[in-house]
């Protein structure tokens, strides 16, 4: 057996050892608030499950449905391993589709068995999924499973208090039953979002962080709808649950394709558009401006003496500065303007439907935003602050500076070069160069 095969065979054993060696968990190295929240959610999951076990009774059919949903979930995960392998290679984010099975369980199973279903699915993810086994700490696997358990228990409590507290009654009640199912799905979605946010590492607590973008919401809605259809299938003819697998696998692959498309046009360090992505959007804006007879601006932004930051503070700190500058530039322009990174410390901005005087105003706003930046970066003694940043900016405007994207970029770059050579930390327009 080769080295790679040995590694695959040993992975479940390593994951199990990591799970049982609680004192060595990375959880204890996290911030105190995260440690407390993890323990709170896990305690809530254990407490609600224990209560359910003591108060609920299982029938033979319940156990059959539990086995069917768990088997379908494991089969879907196993058949999706190739997609997950491609996702791991490409570095795109992991998408968890297990809510199809867990939400179906909410609708047709006693809540104690729903906990068992989630535990089975996440045990698989901890030992078989290539993404989870390599990238996710043991405490994160347990925490994520506990989040899903608490979400399921809360959604089940909502369903039990609707006008049709079980699926059989919902099927007989027409639109009233539909309303109960929709309310339960909405509760599942909102509760999952709300209880997940305190466990995130990001400091942003915006609505987008809470509920994601349109694509995220549509994917979640699709999985919850498939969960309802799965519940209906196992209620009417259990074998029909197998019919959910093909569309779910197609969704899984389609999400990967979309992620790969986004990754191909996104700068890895900053999350901005890369050169390819920015040029694509700029070409579309050029076509629109030509048809409408409108104008737009291009900014070339270059950080001053960035090499000195890398030399004095290290490349990881330099990367943190680049991310902070990307955020500052994005915050200084409109949501529908396009910000890209051309490599190194050079950024480019496309200002849609903007004429010369306003382009200069925006460029000055960007320069001031960068000048005000203070960036906290890790240090051997805790953290340190990097400030005193500045940027030189060259601007060009369509159609005055050119009628092609390359010509506009070249004109803005020439203006940037002039700004660098005439003292840095200033804005220069291509119109001023003659």
N, C-alpha and C positions, 0 to 999 in steps of 0.2 A: 504494500500500500504506500502511495506517495505521500509527500509532506502535506500537500493540500488536503488529501483525503483524511489523513490523520488529524489535521486541524478541524475538519468538519465533524469528525467522529467525536473529538474531545470537547467540542463547543458546548453541548448540553451539560456535560459534567462540570465544565468551568462555570457555566451560568448557575448551576445548582449550588456549587461551592460559594459563589459570590452571594447568592441569595441567603444562605444560612449563616454566613460570617457577618452578622449584623454589626459588631464593633468596627469592622473595616469598611462599612458602607461609605460612599462619598457623601451621603446625606449629612453626615456630621461635620463636613467641611463647608457646608453651605451657610448662607446668611441665617441668623437666628429666626427671622420671620418665616423663611421658607421651611426650616426644620419644624417649627411649631405648626405651620399650616399643613404640612405633610402628615404629621402625627394626628392632627385634628380630623382630617378627612379619613385617614385610615381607621381611626377610632369610630367615627360615624359609620363607616362601611361595616365594621365588625358588629357594632351595636345594633344597627338596623337588621342585619342578617340574623343575628342571634334571636332578636325579637320575632322575626318571621319564622324561623325554625321552630320556635316554641308555640307559635299560635296557628300555624298553617298545617293543612293535611294534604298529602300528595296522593293522587290516584295513579293507577297503572298507565293511563293515557298521558298524564302529565310527564311521567318518566319517559314514555315513548317520544313525546314531542321534544322533551329536553334532549334526548339522544339524537333525534333527527336534526334539530337546529344546530347542536354542537357538531355533529358530523358534517353538515353542509358548510358550517363556518370553517372547519378545519380543511375540508376539501377545497373550498374557495381559496383559502390562504396557501395551500400547497400548490394548486394550479397557478396561482399568481406569483410563485417564487421567481420565475424567470423575469417577470416585470420588475419585481423588487431588486433583482440582481442588476438589471439595466439602470434602475433608479440609483442604486448604490454607486455604480460606475460613473454615472453622469453627475452625481452630487446634488440632485434635485430633492426637494423636501419629501418626506414620507407622508403618504395619505392613508389613513386608517379607515377601512370600509366595514369594520366589524359592527357598526351601529345598525346595519341591516338586520343582523341576527339578534343583537341585544334588544333592539326596539321591538322586534317581533316577539321576543320573550316577554317583554313588558305587557304585551296585549294578550298573551295566551298562557303564560306560566305563573304559578305562585312565585312571589318575589324572592323566596329563598332559593328556588331553582334558577332564577335569573342571575343571582350572584354566582351560583355554580357555573352557569354558562359563560359568564364574563371571565371567571377564573380559568376555565379550560382554554378559552381563546387567547387570553394573555399569557398563559403558560406556554402555549405554542409559540407566540410571538417572542417570548424570552429565550426559547431554546432552538427554534428552527428558522425564524426570519433572519436573513443575512443582514438586513439593516439594523434590527434591534440588537442582535447578538454582538455587533461590532461597535455600534454607536451609542447605545442607551445604557446608562448605569442601572444596576439592579434596583436601586431605590426609586428610580424614575418609572420603571416597569410596574412596580408595586403601587406607586402613587397614581399613575395613570389608570391602572385597573380599579383602584379605590374610587377615583373620580367617576368612572363609568358606573360603578356599582351604586354610588350615592345618587347619580343622575337617574339611573333606572329605578331605584327605590322611590325617589321623589316623583318621577313620572307615573309610576304605578299607583302612588297615593292619589295623584290628580285624577287618573282614570277611574279609580274606585269611587270617586266622589262626583263623577259626572252623572248625567241623566241615564246613561247606559253603562253601568260599571263593569261590564264584561263584553267580550266580543260577540257572543251569541245574541245578547240583547241589542247590541249596536247593529247587527245585521238585520234584525227585525224592525228597527225603528226608523229606517230610511234616513232622511236628512238629519234628524236628531242624532242618530248614531254616527253619521258622518261628522257632525259637529263635535261629538265627543272624541272621535279619533283625531280630528284636526287639532283640537285643544290639547290633547295629550302629546301630539307631535310637537306642537309649539312649546309646550312646557319642557319637553325633553331638550329641545334646541336652546331655549333661553337659560335653563338651569345649567346645562353643560357649559355654556359660554361664561356665565357668571361665576361658577365655582372654579373654572380653570384659570381665570385671569390672575388671581392672587399668587398662583404658583409659577407664573411666567417670570423669566429673568429680565424681560424688557421693562423699562421704566414707563413706557407709554401706556396709558390707560384710556385711550380714545375709544370712540364707538367702533372704529375699524378694528382695533385690537380685540374688542369684545366680540364683535359679530363677523369680522372678516369682510372681504370684498364680495361683489356680486357672484363671482365664480365660486368662491368658497361656500356661499349660501346656497347656490343652486346645487352644488354637489351634495351638501348636507341634506337639502330637501329631497334630492333624488334617493339618497340612501334611506331616509325615513319613509318615503313613499314605497320603496321596495320592501322595507320592513313591514308596512301595513299589508302589502300584497302577500308577503311570506306568511304572515299571521293568518290571512284569509285562506291561503292554500292549505296550511296544516290543519285548519279547522274543517275544511270541506273534504279534502283528499290529501292526506299527509304527503304522498309521493310527489304532489305538484310543487313542493318546496324545491325540488331539483331543477325546476324550470327557471328559478331565480338565478341560478349560477351563470348561464351564458350571458345575459345582459349585464350582470355584475362584473364579470371578467372583461367584457367590452368596455364598460365604464372605467375600470381600473387601467386598462391599456390607453384609453383615450385621454385620461388625466395625465399619464406619463408623457404622451405625445405633446400635449399642450405645455407641460412643464419644460420639455426639451426645447420647444419653440421659444419660450420666454428666456430660458437659460442662454440660448444662442444669441440673444440680443441684449443681454444684461451683463454689466461689469460685476465681477464676483466680489471685489473688495468693497464697493460702495453701494451696490444695488441700483446704480444709475444705468442709463442706456450705454452700451459700448459703442464703438465706432460704427459697426454695422447697423445696430438698432437706431442710432441717432440719424445716420444718413438716410435710412429708409423713411423715417418720419419727416426729415427735412425735404426729401423728394416729393412727398405727398403735399406738404405745405407749399412748395414751389408751384406744383400743378394747380392747387387751389388759388394761390395768389395770382397766377397768370390768368385764370378764368375770371376771377372776380375783380381784377385790376387793383388789388390791395398790396400792402407792403408788409414786410417782416424783418426782424433784426437777428443778427448772429453775434454772440459774444464769445471771445476766446479768453479764458481765464487761466492764468498761470501763477501758482504760489511762488512767492519770492524766497530765494535761498532755502528751498526745501531740503536740499542735500545736507545742510547744516543740522536740521532736525534729526535726520536719520543718523548722522555721524555722532551727535551728542546724546541722543536718547534711544537709538536703536530702531530697527525697521518695524517692529511691532507697534511702537509708539507712533512712528510715521504713518502706519496704516490707520491708526486711531484718528490721527489728524486728518487724513484724507476723508474718512467717513464723516467727521465733524464738519469739514468744509463742504462736503456734498450736501449735508443736511442744511447748512447755512445758505447755500446757493438756492436749493429747492425752496426754502422758506422765504427767500427774497423775491421770488418770481411767482407767477400765477400757476394754478393747478394744471392748466392746460398748456403751459409752456413746457418745452422738452429740454431736460438737462442730461448731458452725457459726459463720460470721461474718455478722453482720447489716449490715455496711458500716462504713466508717471504722475506728475502733479498738474497736468493740464486738463481743463474742463471746457466744455462747449455748451452754449445755451441757445436755443431757438425761441425767439419771442414772436409768437403768432400775432398777425394783424396789428403790427406796431410800426410807427414811423419814426424818423430820425430823432426828433427831440426827446420822445419818450424812451427810446432805446438807450440814450445816454443817461437818463434819470434812473432807469432800472440798473444799468451797469454800475452807477455810483452807489446805488443801494446794496448791490452785491458786494462791492469793495468794502463798504462800511460794515456789513454783516460779518465778513471774514476778519476784519480788523478788530472787531469786538470779541472774537472767539477766545474762550479759555477751555482747554481740553484736559480733562483729568485722565491720566494713564497710570497703570500699575507700576509700582516701584518696589525695590527690595525692602524699603521701610514703610510700605503702604501704598500711597499714591503720590504723584507729583503733578504739577500743573504746567502745561505748555501754553504760553500766550505770546503776545507780540507778533502775531501772524499778519501778513499782508499779501496782497495779490496785485498783479498788473493785468489790465484788461484792455483788449482791443475789440472794437466794434465795427460792424459793417451792416449796411441796410440794403435790402432789395427794393427797387431795382437799381438804385443809384450806384452801388458798388459792383454790380454784376448781375447777370441773368441766369447763372448756373450755380449750383451749390458749391462746387469746387472753387469757383471764382470768388464767391462770397467768403468761404472759409479762408482762402488765401489772403484776401483783403483784410479780414479781421486778424489773421496771423501777422501780417505785416504791421498793422497798427499795434498789436501786442509787442512785437519786436521793438518798435519805437518807444513804447512805454517802458520797456525794460532798460533800454539804453539811455533814457532821459531821466532816470532817477528812481524807477519802480514805484509801486503802490499808487498808481494813477490809472485813469481811463483815457485812452486815446482813440479817436475815431478815424476810420480810413478816409473820411471826407476831409479831414484836416491835413492829410498828407499830400494832397494835390494830385 
